[in-house]
Amino acid sequence: MNANISRRQFAAGVGGIVVAFTLAPSPTEFALAQQPAHLPGSLDGNRMLDAWIRINPDGDATVCTGKVELGQGAVTALAQIAAEELDLPLGRIHMISGDTEKTPNEGFTSGSQSMEYGGVALRLAGADVRATLIDLAAKRLGVEAGKLAVAGGAITAPDGRKATYGELARDADFHREVNANAKPKAPASHTIVGKSIERFDIPGKVTGGIAYVQDLRLPGMLHGRVVRPPSYGAKLETIDEAAIKAMPGVVGVVRDGSFLGVIAEREEQAIKAGLALGKSAKWLAGPPLPDQATIYDHLLSLPDDPYVISDKQAPLPDGAKVVEATYRRPYTCHASIGPSCAVAAFQDGKMTVWSHSQGVFPLRDNLAKGLKLPADKVHCIHAEGSGCYGQNGADDVAFDAALLARAAPSGRPVRVQWMRGDEFGWEPFGPAMVMKAKAALTADGRIADWNYDVWTNTHSMRPDPGGNNLLASWYLAEPQQPAPPGIIPQPAGGGDRNAIPLYDFPRQRVVHHFIKAMPIRVSALRTLGAYANVFAIESFMDELALAAKADPVAFRLAHMKDPRAIAVIEAVAKKAAWKSGESGDKGTMKGRGIGFAKYKNLATYVAVIADVEVDRASGRVSVPRAWAAVDSGLIINPDGLANQMEGGIIQSTSWTLHEEVKFDPAGITSRDWLGYPILTMPEVPKIEVELINRPNERPLGSGEGAQGPAVAAIANGFAAATGKRLRDLPLSPERVKAVLVG
C-alpha cells in the first residue's frame, strides 16, 4: 500500500451500472501509513541526528555509539568512519560509547554487527552533518556548494574565505531526523577508512593504565564479595552473621532470601569475610545435574521443538551411496582472563553501574526490574572488561554490585570482583550440541541429497524484557523469573546459525531441534551455534570428499556457486600452497585440512587451512601454522580485520584442542585453570591472513567469522594426519589416544 493514500477507491458493477465509491482506510492500513520510513542500520531505532554526532564550539566532533569496545578495535573503526565522513582528523573525534544517558540504544554489541549496523549509522549521520555544514557555508560565503573545499573542520571558498565547523554549527539544526539520502563519500576518496589506524584501546592495556573495569577505583569505594550456593537452585537456610560482622574491615553482611554477600573496606578483607561467610552458611541442596558421561543422550531425550529451516526437493538418483555421521560439541566457558567485575553506587535514589556488559540498555532494564526502580533511576556506563565475547558473568556481577551498593552506607560505591571459581562455576556456558548429518553421493562424486539435524538449547539468555535473566534475581526473597528461552530466527539463527550449507545441493533438508529445558545454565558464547555447525558441516564435506575419492578443495569448489566463496577458498589454497590430493603423512602424523563458511550466511566469507601434528605417545594435537583468506567487503581497518581473523583462529584452536566444562550431579567441577585449561602462548599457531578488499561492497561483520572454519580445518587436518576421524570436541589427548588405538 502507498503510505500516502489515505482512502481506498473501488469500482463495482451493479446490474450493469458501474458504481464508484470510497472507503476510509482500515485500522491496519492507517497504522502502516503512520509508520516512519525504514532507516538503514542502527538509525532505524535511533533516528535523531544529534543522538549520533554533535559539533562542539571548537569544531571538534563528539560521536556517540551504542556499540562498545570488546577488545576488537570496534570503537577505533567507528571513529574512522565518522572522521572520514566529517573530514576531520581522528584526533578531533571524541568517542562516547555504551552509556544509557548519552548514547543511542543499539542493543547488544554482538553477532559481528558493529560495522554493519553501527558503522552504517555513523556513516550516514556523518554524511548528513557534513552536507548540512556545507550548505550553511555556501549561504554564508555566497558560493555554490560544489565549489567549496572541506578539510580539517573548515570549509573554504575558492578565494580563500572560510568558515569553521564550530562557527557554522551555531546555526545548524542537528536535533532532527537523520537524512539518510545524504551521500557518503566515495570509497576512492577515502583517506582514513581503509587505513591501519592504531587502536585507541591499546595504550592503557600495555602500559598498566586504567584499561578495564577491573582497574576502576572511585573515591570512598568499598569492596564486595558474593557467596554462591553449592549448586544450582540451592536455598540458604542459616548463616552466622554476627561473627562475620566482627571481622576486620567488614562494613556489612547483605542477605536477601538466598542472595548472600559481604561489604568491606578493602578487597582482601572482603575476600576473607566472603570465605568465612561461605563456610558458615547452611544450604538446602538444589536438584542434581545430569551425568556428564551421558549428557548428549540426556539432551536428545528431552522434548524438542523441530523447525525445518531449509527444505529443497528434487528426485533422488538410484544407487546413490549414503554416508552418515554424528558430531558433538561440549559445554564451553567464556574463560575470560579477568573474572567479571562491576562497580555500583546508589545515591539519592539513583543507581549508577559501571559494567563490561555487551548491552548496557538491556542490562539497565533488568537491573531496574530487579531493584524495583524506574528505568530512568538506573544509569549504566560501559567499561571494557578483561575478556568477553558472549554472555559471561558481566551482567550478573553488575546486579551483585547494585544489590550490595544499595546496602552500603552513605552512598559509597561498591566494587564486586568475581573470583575464578565464581566465573567458571556460575557464568552461563556455551550450550552443548549434537549434529547429525546424512548425505547421498552419486557415482560421479556429486552430493545428490543432504540431511542435517542439530539439537541444542537456546543460545541467548541475555538480559531480556520478558523476565529477569540476572543470576541473583532468582535467589532473592521475592525471586524473579527468567525470560522464557527462545530461538534467534533465521537467517541469522542461534543454535542453527550456519546450519544451512552455502553449498549448492539439488535436494536438502535442515532441521533445528530446539530444546527448551536447560539442565545446565547456558547463553551466548561467541559465534553461537556457528562454531559447532561449521565443524560438523565442513568435517562431513571432507568425509564425503574421501568417499568420493576427491580432493577436499576441489570437492568444495565443485559444489559451490557463490563467486565470493569460491574466491576465498581459492585464495587460501594458493596462500598455503595446497597440493591437489593432499592426504597427510600417517608416519609422521602430520596433515592439513581446510574449512570454509560465510558467517551466518550473511556476513564475512572466511576460508582457513591448518597444519596439524599429532604426538602418538601423548595424544597431544598441535597446530603449528594456519592460513586464512577473508572477504569482508569494504575494509575499514586492514590491521584490525587481520587481528580479528588471527584472534578467531587462536580462540577456535583453544576451544578445539582443550576446552570442555566438567560437571557431576553435585555441580560444576571445572572451577580453575587446571580443570579448564586453555591454549598457552607456545601453542599459538603462526597465522597468515589474506585480505580481499571489495571497496564497492558494504562492510560485513567479521569478528566471529574465523572460528567455524578454523575448527573444521583442524579436525580435517587431524583426519589427514592420522587416518582417523574425531567427531567429538575437544580433540583432547584422551580422545586422541582412544581413537588411535581403536
Secondary structure in CASP SS format (residue, H / E / C, confidence):
PFRMAT SS
TARGET T0000
AUTHOR 0000-0000-0000
METHOD secondary structure of the structure
MODEL  1
M C 1.00
N C 1.00
A C 1.00
N C 1.00
I C 1.00
S C 1.00
R C 1.00
R E 1.00
Q E 1.00
F E 1.00
A E 1.00
A E 1.00
G E 1.00
V E 1.00
G C 1.00
G C 1.00
I E 1.00
V E 1.00
V E 1.00
A E 1.00
F E 1.00
T E 1.00
L E 1.00
A C 1.00
P C 1.00
S C 1.00
P H 1.00
T H 1.00
E H 1.00
F H 1.00
A H 1.00
L H 1.00
A H 1.00
Q H 1.00
Q C 1.00
P C 1.00
A C 1.00
H C 1.00
L C 1.00
P C 1.00
G H 1.00
S H 1.00
L H 1.00
D H 1.00
G H 1.00
N C 1.00
R C 1.00
M E 1.00
L H 1.00
D H 1.00
A H 1.00
W C 1.00
I E 1.00
R E 1.00
I E 1.00
N C 1.00
P C 1.00
D C 1.00
G C 1.00
D C 1.00
A E 1.00
T E 1.00
V E 1.00
C E 1.00
T E 1.00
G C 1.00
K C 1.00
V C 1.00
E C 1.00
L C 1.00
G C 1.00
Q C 1.00
G C 1.00
A H 1.00
V H 1.00
T H 1.00
A H 1.00
L H 1.00
A H 1.00
Q H 1.00
I H 1.00
A H 1.00
A H 1.00
E H 1.00
E H 1.00
L H 1.00
D C 1.00
L C 1.00
P C 1.00
L H 1.00
G H 1.00
R H 1.00
I E 1.00
H E 1.00
M E 1.00
I E 1.00
S E 1.00
G C 1.00
D E 1.00
T C 1.00
E C 1.00
K C 1.00
T C 1.00
P C 1.00
N C 1.00
E C 1.00
G C 1.00
F C 1.00
T C 1.00
S C 1.00
G C 1.00
S C 1.00
Q C 1.00
S H 1.00
M H 1.00
E H 1.00
Y H 1.00
G H 1.00
G H 1.00
V H 1.00
A H 1.00
L H 1.00
R H 1.00
L H 1.00
A H 1.00
G H 1.00
A H 1.00
D H 1.00
V H 1.00
R H 1.00
A H 1.00
T H 1.00
L H 1.00
I H 1.00
D H 1.00
L H 1.00
A H 1.00
A H 1.00
K H 1.00
R H 1.00
L H 1.00
G C 1.00
V C 1.00
E C 1.00
A H 1.00
G H 1.00
K H 1.00
L C 1.00
A E 1.00
V E 1.00
A E 1.00
G C 1.00
G C 1.00
A E 1.00
I E 1.00
T E 1.00
A C 1.00
P C 1.00
D C 1.00
G C 1.00
R C 1.00
K E 1.00
A E 1.00
T E 1.00
Y H 1.00
G H 1.00
E H 1.00
L H 1.00
A H 1.00
R C 1.00
D C 1.00
A C 1.00
D C 1.00
F C 1.00
H C 1.00
R C 1.00
E E 1.00
V C 1.00
N C 1.00
A C 1.00
N C 1.00
A C 1.00
K C 1.00
P C 1.00
K C 1.00
A C 1.00
P H 1.00
A H 1.00
S H 1.00
H C 1.00
T C 1.00
I C 1.00
V C 1.00
G C 1.00
K C 1.00
S C 1.00
I C 1.00
E C 1.00
R C 1.00
F C 1.00
D C 1.00
I H 1.00
P H 1.00
G H 1.00
K H 1.00
V H 1.00
T H 1.00
G C 1.00
G C 1.00
I C 1.00
A C 1.00
Y C 1.00
V H 1.00
Q H 1.00
D H 1.00
L C 1.00
R C 1.00
L C 1.00
P C 1.00
G C 1.00
M C 1.00
L E 1.00
H E 1.00
G E 1.00
R E 1.00
V E 1.00
V E 1.00
R C 1.00
P C 1.00
P C 1.00
S C 1.00
Y C 1.00
G C 1.00
A C 1.00
K E 1.00
L E 1.00
E E 1.00
T E 1.00
I C 1.00
D C 1.00
E H 1.00
A H 1.00
A H 1.00
I H 1.00
K H 1.00
A C 1.00
M C 1.00
P C 1.00
G C 1.00
V E 1.00
V E 1.00
G E 1.00
V E 1.00
V E 1.00
R E 1.00
D E 1.00
G C 1.00
S C 1.00
F E 1.00
L E 1.00
G E 1.00
V E 1.00
I E 1.00
A E 1.00
E C 1.00
R C 1.00
E H 1.00
E H 1.00
Q H 1.00
A H 1.00
I H 1.00
K H 1.00
A H 1.00
G H 1.00
L H 1.00
A H 1.00
L H 1.00
G H 1.00
K H 1.00
S H 1.00
A C 1.00
K E 1.00
W E 1.00
L E 1.00
A C 1.00
G C 1.00
P C 1.00
P C 1.00
L C 1.00
P C 1.00
D C 1.00
Q H 1.00
A H 1.00
T H 1.00
I H 1.00
Y H 1.00
D H 1.00
H H 1.00
L H 1.00
L H 1.00
S H 1.00
L C 1.00
P C 1.00
D C 1.00
D E 1.00
P E 1.00
Y E 1.00
V E 1.00
I E 1.00
S E 1.00
D E 1.00
K E 1.00
Q C 1.00
A C 1.00
P C 1.00
L C 1.00
P C 1.00
D C 1.00
G C 1.00
A C 1.00
K E 1.00
V E 1.00
V E 1.00
E E 1.00
A E 1.00
T E 1.00
Y E 1.00
R E 1.00
R E 1.00
P C 1.00
Y C 1.00
T E 1.00
C C 1.00
H C 1.00
A C 1.00
S C 1.00
I C 1.00
G C 1.00
P C 1.00
S C 1.00
C E 1.00
A E 1.00
V E 1.00
A E 1.00
A E 1.00
F E 1.00
Q E 1.00
D C 1.00
G C 1.00
K E 1.00
M E 1.00
T E 1.00
V E 1.00
W E 1.00
S E 1.00
H C 1.00
S C 1.00
Q C 1.00
G C 1.00
V H 1.00
F H 1.00
P H 1.00
L H 1.00
R H 1.00
D H 1.00
N H 1.00
L H 1.00
A H 1.00
K H 1.00
G H 1.00
L H 1.00
K C 1.00
L C 1.00
P C 1.00
A H 1.00
D H 1.00
K H 1.00
V E 1.00
H E 1.00
C E 1.00
I E 1.00
H E 1.00
A C 1.00
E C 1.00
G C 1.00
S C 1.00
G C 1.00
C C 1.00
Y C 1.00
G E 1.00
Q C 1.00
N C 1.00
G C 1.00
A H 1.00
D H 1.00
D H 1.00
V H 1.00
A H 1.00
F H 1.00
D H 1.00
A H 1.00
A H 1.00
L H 1.00
L H 1.00
A H 1.00
R H 1.00
A H 1.00
A C 1.00
P H 1.00
S H 1.00
G H 1.00
R C 1.00
P C 1.00
V E 1.00
R E 1.00
V E 1.00
Q E 1.00
W C 1.00
M C 1.00
R H 1.00
G H 1.00
D H 1.00
E H 1.00
F H 1.00
G H 1.00
W H 1.00
E C 1.00
P C 1.00
F E 1.00
G E 1.00
P C 1.00
A C 1.00
M E 1.00
V E 1.00
M E 1.00
K E 1.00
A E 1.00
K E 1.00
A E 1.00
A E 1.00
L E 1.00
T C 1.00
A C 1.00
D C 1.00
G C 1.00
R C 1.00
I E 1.00
A E 1.00
D E 1.00
W E 1.00
N E 1.00
Y E 1.00
D E 1.00
V E 1.00
W E 1.00
T E 1.00
N C 1.00
T C 1.00
H C 1.00
S C 1.00
M C 1.00
R C 1.00
P C 1.00
D C 1.00
P C 1.00
G C 1.00
G C 1.00
N C 1.00
N C 1.00
L C 1.00
L H 1.00
A H 1.00
S H 1.00
W H 1.00
Y C 1.00
L C 1.00
A C 1.00
E C 1.00
P C 1.00
Q C 1.00
Q C 1.00
P C 1.00
A C 1.00
P C 1.00
P C 1.00
G C 1.00
I C 1.00
I C 1.00
P C 1.00
Q C 1.00
P C 1.00
A C 1.00
G C 1.00
G C 1.00
G C 1.00
D C 1.00
R C 1.00
N C 1.00
A C 1.00
I C 1.00
P C 1.00
L C 1.00
Y C 1.00
D C 1.00
F C 1.00
P C 1.00
R C 1.00
Q E 1.00
R E 1.00
V E 1.00
V E 1.00
H E 1.00
H E 1.00
F E 1.00
I C 1.00
K C 1.00
A C 1.00
M C 1.00
P C 1.00
I C 1.00
R C 1.00
V E 1.00
S C 1.00
A C 1.00
L E 1.00
R C 1.00
T C 1.00
L C 1.00
G C 1.00
A H 1.00
Y H 1.00
A H 1.00
N H 1.00
V H 1.00
F H 1.00
A H 1.00
I H 1.00
E H 1.00
S H 1.00
F H 1.00
M H 1.00
D H 1.00
E H 1.00
L H 1.00
A H 1.00
L H 1.00
A H 1.00
A C 1.00
K C 1.00
A C 1.00
D C 1.00
P H 1.00
V H 1.00
A H 1.00
F H 1.00
R H 1.00
L H 1.00
A H 1.00
H C 1.00
M C 1.00
K C 1.00
D C 1.00
P H 1.00
R H 1.00
A H 1.00
I H 1.00
A H 1.00
V H 1.00
I H 1.00
E H 1.00
A H 1.00
V H 1.00
A H 1.00
K H 1.00
K H 1.00
A C 1.00
A C 1.00
W C 1.00
K C 1.00
S C 1.00
G C 1.00
E C 1.00
S C 1.00
G C 1.00
D E 1.00
K C 1.00
G C 1.00
T C 1.00
M C 1.00
K E 1.00
G E 1.00
R E 1.00
G E 1.00
I E 1.00
G E 1.00
F E 1.00
A E 1.00
K E 1.00
Y H 1.00
K H 1.00
N H 1.00
L C 1.00
A C 1.00
T C 1.00
Y E 1.00
V E 1.00
A E 1.00
V E 1.00
I E 1.00
A E 1.00
D E 1.00
V E 1.00
E E 1.00
V E 1.00
D C 1.00
R C 1.00
A C 1.00
S C 1.00
G C 1.00
R C 1.00
V E 1.00
S E 1.00
V E 1.00
P E 1.00
R E 1.00
A E 1.00
W E 1.00
A E 1.00
A E 1.00
V E 1.00
D E 1.00
S C 1.00
G C 1.00
L C 1.00
I C 1.00
I C 1.00
N C 1.00
P H 1.00
D H 1.00
G H 1.00
L H 1.00
A H 1.00
N H 1.00
Q H 1.00
M H 1.00
E H 1.00
G H 1.00
G H 1.00
I H 1.00
I H 1.00
Q H 1.00
S H 1.00
T H 1.00
S H 1.00
W H 1.00
T H 1.00
L H 1.00
H C 1.00
E C 1.00
E C 1.00
V C 1.00
K C 1.00
F E 1.00
D E 1.00
P C 1.00
A C 1.00
G E 1.00
I E 1.00
T C 1.00
S C 1.00
R C 1.00
D C 1.00
W C 1.00
L C 1.00
G C 1.00
Y C 1.00
P C 1.00
I C 1.00
L C 1.00
T C 1.00
M H 1.00
P H 1.00
E H 1.00
V C 1.00
P C 1.00
K E 1.00
I E 1.00
E E 1.00
V E 1.00
E E 1.00
L E 1.00
I E 1.00
N C 1.00
R C 1.00
P C 1.00
N C 1.00
E C 1.00
R C 1.00
P C 1.00
L C 1.00
G C 1.00
S C 1.00
G C 1.00
E C 1.00
G C 1.00
A C 1.00
Q H 1.00
G H 1.00
P H 1.00
A H 1.00
V H 1.00
A H 1.00
A H 1.00
I H 1.00
A H 1.00
N H 1.00
G H 1.00
F H 1.00
A H 1.00
A H 1.00
A H 1.00
T H 1.00
G C 1.00
K C 1.00
R C 1.00
L C 1.00
R C 1.00
D E 1.00
L C 1.00
P C 1.00
L C 1.00
S C 1.00
P H 1.00
E H 1.00
R H 1.00
V H 1.00
K H 1.00
A H 1.00
V H 1.00
L H 1.00
V H 1.00
G C 1.00
END
